[in-house]
Structure formats: structure tokens, C-alpha cells
């Protein structure tokens, strides 16, 4: 997505009652830089904690953020857990790329519709409106994409782009993220920083994805925030997904 004024989208993933402290920590870092965030909310039970419907205080916090008009609240699956079925290659992608969290990677349209509606209902009962959807692991089956269109979502995201369902266009914006744990963690942090420099230098729009687990390793937090700073110094305008598509 070349632009005279490149865009930067920063998303905070896996936002749920069990990860509220991590989300608040990321927001503090972003607020200090004047960067709005797209908060990807998991409305069902997640990470051993309650769902959104069972934590009114967490719901109030999200409503206050949404009402302030700076940050965006969007949908990030229902439970962020793998569902059975799908072709062998989709099962492989789920296991390797999404680490078993690809909830929407292999669903047919009916299955996807059911889970999306359940998530929307929980969000609606909490007083939260949703425009967009980011599938866990960025993996969305053809059935999921069909269900998203039928349900009137404005956009959905993959790792390579932002898909505008109303205009039928795709905004090509790579997403940079960490993979905490394993031998490739340090290499991944260096790749994020170098990619941010390269994209910023070329005045390309791109995205940075932040996860709760990144905060457990200070080096990953520092690398992610450095990538944000690189984009800002290169003149990128920080926006939410909602603002980008609008």
C-alpha cells in the first residue's frame, strides 16, 4: 500500500479478562506515543479466565475505551481455540502457523456463522459495537470469509493485508509480530526491527501486532516499541483498522 503518507496500524491481540493487565500495559506504551490501538477482543472464556459476559468490570473498561474514540474494539474469534475438522493442509497450518489456535482456519460457512454470531452477541450485550474481525492466527477459511460478508462486517484481516468487505478491495499491509518461545525468538525480534526500518524507509504502510506473551520477555517488548518508533519517525500516520478502512 504505497502512500505519500504511509499508515501504521498497531493491534493488541488476545484481549480478554485474563489478559487485561497485559492489554493495559500495551495501551500505556501506545498512549505515550499518541498511537491508537485496535483491540482484538476474545469474548468467550480464554486463558483459564472468565468470558466477557462474566466480568462486568472488564466490559466497563472496554466501553470507556471505545467511547473515548481513540482506540477501536474489534472481534478476535470466540474462544481462540482450535476447532476439529478441515483438510490436512489446514490442520498443518493451524498447528504450525497458529500454534493450534486457528479457531476459524477450517470452518464451513454455517460453523463460522454460528461462532461469529455468538461472539457478536456477547460483545453487543456488553455494549460494544464491532466493525471488523481478525481470525486467530490470521487464518480464515473460505466459509469464514463468506460468513463475514453475510453478517455485514466492514473488514477482516490476514497477515498480509486488510480486506475491505464493503468496497471489495484489499489493502496490502504486512503485519509484523513476535513468536515468543523457541530458538527463533531472538532472530524474530531482529527481523521485526529490520523490517520496520525497511518498510519505513520505503514509505510503505504496515502493521505491528502485540501479544500478551511478548511482555514476558523484555527484549520483545523493546523490539516491538522500537518498530513503532521507527514507523513514526518515518512519517507514518498511526490509525486503527476502522479508520484505515473508512
Residue pairs with C-beta under 8 A, 6 or more apart in sequence:
1 7
1 171
1 172
1 173
1 204
1 205
2 203
2 204
2 205
3 203
3 205
4 203
5 235
5 236
5 237
6 199
6 200
6 203
6 204
6 205
6 206
6 231
6 234
6 235
6 236
6 237
7 173
7 205
7 236
7 237
7 238
7 239
7 244
8 35
8 205
8 206
8 207
8 208
8 228
8 231
8 232
8 236
8 237
8 238
8 239
9 38
9 162
9 173
9 205
9 207
9 208
9 238
9 239
9 240
9 241
9 244
10 30
10 35
10 36
10 37
10 38
10 207
10 208
10 209
10 210
10 228
10 238
11 37
11 38
11 39
11 40
11 134
11 157
11 175
11 207
11 208
11 209
11 210
11 241
12 23
12 26
12 27
12 30
12 37
12 38
12 39
12 40
12 210
13 40
13 76
13 134
13 209
13 210
13 211
13 212
14 40
14 42
14 46
14 47
14 76
14 80
14 211
14 212
15 23
15 39
15 40
15 41
15 42
15 62
15 76
16 41
16 42
16 43
16 46
16 47
16 49
16 51
16 52
16 58
17 46
17 49
17 50
17 51
17 52
17 54
17 55
17 58
18 46
18 47
18 48
18 49
18 50
19 46
19 47
19 49
19 212
20 58
20 61
22 212
22 215
23 39
23 212
25 215
26 37
26 210
26 215
27 37
27 65
27 71
29 221
29 225
30 36
30 37
30 228
33 225
33 228
33 229
33 232
33 238
34 238
35 228
35 232
35 238
36 70
36 71
36 72
36 238
36 239
36 240
36 243
37 71
37 72
37 240
38 71
38 72
38 74
38 132
38 240
38 241
38 242
39 62
39 65
39 71
39 72
39 73
39 74
40 74
40 75
40 76
40 134
41 52
41 62
41 73
41 74
41 75
41 76
41 123
41 128
42 76
42 77
42 78
42 79
42 80
43 51
43 52
43 53
43 75
43 78
43 119
43 122
43 123
43 126
44 51
44 52
44 77
44 78
44 79
44 80
44 118
44 119
44 122
45 51
45 79
46 79
46 80
49 55
51 122
52 58
52 59
52 62
52 122
52 123
52 126
53 122
53 125
53 126
59 126
59 127
59 128
62 73
62 126
62 128
63 126
63 127
63 128
65 71
65 73
66 72
66 73
66 128
66 129
71 240
72 131
72 132
72 240
72 241
72 242
72 243
73 123
73 128
73 129
73 130
74 130
74 131
74 132
74 133
74 134
74 241
74 242
75 116
75 119
75 120
75 123
75 130
75 132
75 133
75 134
76 133
76 134
76 135
76 136
77 103
77 104
77 115
77 119
77 135
77 136
78 103
78 115
78 116
78 118
78 119
79 103
80 101
80 103
80 136
81 101
81 103
82 94
82 98
82 100
82 101
82 102
82 103
82 105
83 103
83 104
83 106
83 107
83 111
83 115
85 106
85 107
86 94
86 105
86 106
86 107
86 141
87 106
90 102
90 105
90 106
90 139
90 141
91 106
93 102
93 105
93 139
94 100
94 101
94 102
94 105
94 106
94 137
94 139
97 137
97 138
97 139
98 105
98 136
98 137
98 138
98 139
99 137
101 136
101 137
102 135
102 136
102 137
102 139
103 115
103 135
103 136
103 137
104 112
104 115
104 135
104 136
104 139
104 140
104 141
104 144
105 135
105 137
105 139
105 140
105 141
106 141
107 115
107 141
107 143
107 144
108 141
108 143
109 143
109 144
109 146
109 147
109 150
110 143
111 143
112 141
112 143
112 144
112 146
112 147
112 148
113 147
113 150
113 151
116 133
116 144
116 147
116 148
116 151
117 151
120 130
120 151
123 129
123 130
130 153
131 153
131 154
131 155
131 241
131 242
131 245
132 153
132 154
132 155
132 156
132 157
132 241
132 242
132 245
133 148
133 153
133 155
133 156
133 157
134 156
134 157
135 144
135 156
135 157
135 158
138 157
138 158
138 159
138 175
140 148
140 156
140 158
145 156
145 163
148 156
148 165
149 165
153 165
154 164
154 165
154 166
154 242
154 245
155 162
155 163
155 164
155 165
155 166
155 241
155 245
156 163
156 165
157 163
157 175
157 241
159 174
159 175
160 172
160 173
160 174
160 175
161 170
161 171
161 172
161 173
162 170
162 171
162 173
162 207
162 241
162 244
162 245
163 169
163 170
163 171
164 170
164 171
164 245
166 245
171 205
171 244
171 245
173 205
173 206
173 207
174 195
174 199
174 206
174 207
175 206
175 207
175 208
175 209
176 192
176 195
176 196
176 206
176 207
176 208
176 209
176 227
177 192
177 208
177 209
177 210
177 211
178 185
178 188
178 189
178 192
178 211
178 213
178 214
178 220
178 223
178 224
179 185
179 188
180 211
180 213
180 214
180 216
180 217
180 220
181 213
185 217
185 220
186 219
189 219
189 220
189 223
190 223
192 208
192 223
192 224
192 227
193 223
193 226
193 227
193 230
195 206
195 227
196 206
196 208
196 226
196 227
196 228
196 230
196 231
197 230
199 205
199 206
199 231
200 230
200 231
200 233
200 234
200 236
201 234
203 234
203 235
205 236
206 231
206 236
208 224
208 227
208 228
208 231
210 224
214 220
214 221
214 224
215 221
231 238
232 238
